[in-house]
Amino acid sequence: MLARDERRFRVADQDGDSMATREELTAFLHPEEFPHMRDIVVAETMEDLDKNKDGYVQVEEYIADLYSEEAGEEEPAWVETERQQFRDFRDLNKDGRLDGSEVGHWVLPPSQDQPLVEANHLLHESDTDKDGRLSKAEILGNWNMFVGSQATNYGEDLTRHHDEL
């Protein structure tokens, strides 16, 4: 563990002075929050899961991290669901194993512009005539979706005058 921590610290110590600033300590303790720590998070995850040390995570290594089989106990259904998740969503190149890039995509997925995702969802679900624009009637016809949406501040923004509407 000491060698692992030292390696992580060297990556977190961006100024190389062997002293941790508040930011560097935070990066050391929460590396998943810092883009410059991405490679170390992936490397540590690979080390934890790749039990046969072949440089890849096979489905059984992935499952072993989530579930330990008990003698005489039937495997829960969620374990098969996780196997399917591995095949369908984790193994991006469909070679039956995860390489470092695939592990990185899994443990630190690319960030999404959440407001844009929500706006696109509202448009897709409410644009009944599929013209790419929302009319007042379409918004009112789907009011429950809008008042439940973070994009409209849970309906608060709908009570204010907007020229664009």
C-alpha positions in Angstrom: 0.0 0.0 0.0 2.9 2.4 0.7 4.3 2.0 -2.8 0.8 2.6 -4.2 0.3 5.7 -2.1 3.7 7.1 -3.0 2.9 6.6 -6.7 -0.4 8.4 -6.3 1.2 11.2 -4.3 3.8 11.8 -7.0 1.0 12.3 -9.5 -1.0 14.6 -7.1 2.2 16.6 -6.3 2.0 18.8 -9.4 4.7 21.2 -8.4 7.1 18.3 -7.5 8.2 19.8 -4.1 7.2 16.6 -2.1 4.9 18.8 0.0 1.1 18.7 -0.4 -0.8 21.9 -0.9 -4.5 21.8 0.0 -5.3 21.2 -3.7 -2.7 18.4 -4.0 -3.9 16.7 -0.9 -7.5 16.8 -2.2 -6.3 15.3 -5.5 -4.5 12.6 -3.5 -7.5 11.8 -1.4 -10.1 12.1 -4.2 -8.3 11.5 -7.4 -11.5 10.8 -9.4 -12.3 14.5 -9.1 -9.1 15.7 -10.9 -8.5 15.2 -14.6 -4.7 14.9 -14.1 -5.3 12.0 -11.8 -7.3 10.0 -14.3 -4.5 7.6 -15.3 -3.7 6.7 -11.7 -7.3 5.9 -11.0 -7.4 3.6 -14.0 -4.1 2.0 -13.1 -5.2 1.4 -9.5 -8.6 -0.1 -10.7 -6.8 -2.4 -13.1 -4.4 -3.5 -10.3 -7.4 -4.2 -8.0 -9.4 -6.2 -10.6 -6.9 -7.9 -12.8 -6.2 -10.9 -10.6 -4.4 -12.9 -13.3 -2.1 -9.9 -14.1 -2.6 -10.2 -17.9 -3.3 -6.5 -18.3 -7.1 -7.0 -18.8 -10.2 -7.4 -16.7 -12.2 -10.4 -17.7 -15.9 -10.7 -16.9 -15.2 -13.1 -14.0 -12.7 -10.7 -12.5 -15.2 -8.0 -12.8 -17.9 -10.1 -11.1 -15.5 -11.3 -8.4 -15.1 -7.6 -7.3 -18.9 -7.4 -6.9 -19.9 -10.8 -5.6 -18.3 -13.6 -3.7 -19.9 -17.0 -4.2 -21.0 -18.8 -1.1 -20.9 -22.6 -1.0 -24.3 -24.1 -1.6 -25.8 -20.7 -2.3 -27.6 -20.0 -5.6 -26.2 -17.0 -7.6 -28.5 -14.0 -7.3 -30.1 -12.8 -10.6 -28.4 -9.4 -10.4 -25.0 -11.1 -11.0 -26.2 -12.3 -14.5 -27.4 -8.7 -15.1 -24.0 -7.5 -14.2 -22.4 -10.0 -16.7 -24.8 -8.6 -19.3 -23.8 -5.0 -18.4 -20.2 -6.0 -18.8 -20.8 -7.5 -22.3 -23.2 -4.7 -23.5 -21.8 -1.6 -22.0 -18.3 -2.1 -20.4 -16.6 -4.1 -23.1 -16.7 -1.4 -25.8 -14.6 -3.3 -28.4 -16.5 -6.6 -27.7 -13.3 -8.7 -27.2 -14.6 -10.2 -24.0 -12.3 -8.2 -21.7 -11.6 -4.7 -20.5 -8.4 -2.9 -21.3 -7.2 0.3 -19.6 -9.2 2.5 -21.9 -12.4 0.6 -21.3 -11.8 0.6 -17.5 -11.3 4.4 -17.7 -14.6 4.9 -19.6 -16.3 2.8 -16.9 -14.9 4.3 -13.7 -14.5 7.9 -15.0 -17.1 8.2 -17.8 -16.9 11.2 -20.1 -18.8 14.1 -18.5 -22.1 15.0 -19.9 -23.6 18.5 -20.2 -26.5 17.7 -17.9 -28.6 20.8 -18.7 -28.3 20.0 -22.4 -29.3 16.3 -21.8 -32.4 17.5 -19.9 -33.3 20.1 -22.5 -33.0 17.5 -25.3 -35.2 15.1 -23.3 -37.9 17.7 -22.8 -37.8 18.6 -26.5 -37.9 15.0 -27.6 -40.8 14.0 -25.3 -42.9 17.2 -25.8 -42.4 18.1 -29.5 -45.4 16.3 -30.7 -45.3 17.7 -34.3 -41.5 17.0 -34.5 -40.7 20.4 -35.9 -37.7 20.9 -33.5 -39.6 23.7 -31.6 -42.0 23.7 -28.7 -45.2 25.6 -29.0 -47.1 26.9 -26.0 -49.7 24.1 -26.6 -47.0 21.4 -26.5 -45.5 22.8 -23.3 -49.0 23.0 -21.6 -49.8 19.5 -23.0 -46.8 18.2 -21.1 -46.8 20.5 -18.1 -46.2 17.7 -15.7 -42.9 16.9 -17.4 -41.8 20.5 -17.3 -42.8 21.1 -13.6 -40.8 18.0 -12.7 -37.7 19.1 -14.6 -34.6 20.7 -13.2 -34.2 22.6 -16.5 -37.3 24.7 -15.6 -36.3 25.0 -12.0 -39.1 22.5 -11.2 -41.7 24.8 -12.8 -40.6 28.1 -11.3 -39.3 29.4 -14.6 -42.6 28.7 -16.3 -44.4 31.3 -14.2 -42.1 34.1 -15.4 -42.6 36.0 -18.7 -40.4 34.8 -21.5 -40.3 36.3 -25.0 -38.9 33.1 -26.4 -42.0 31.2 -25.4 
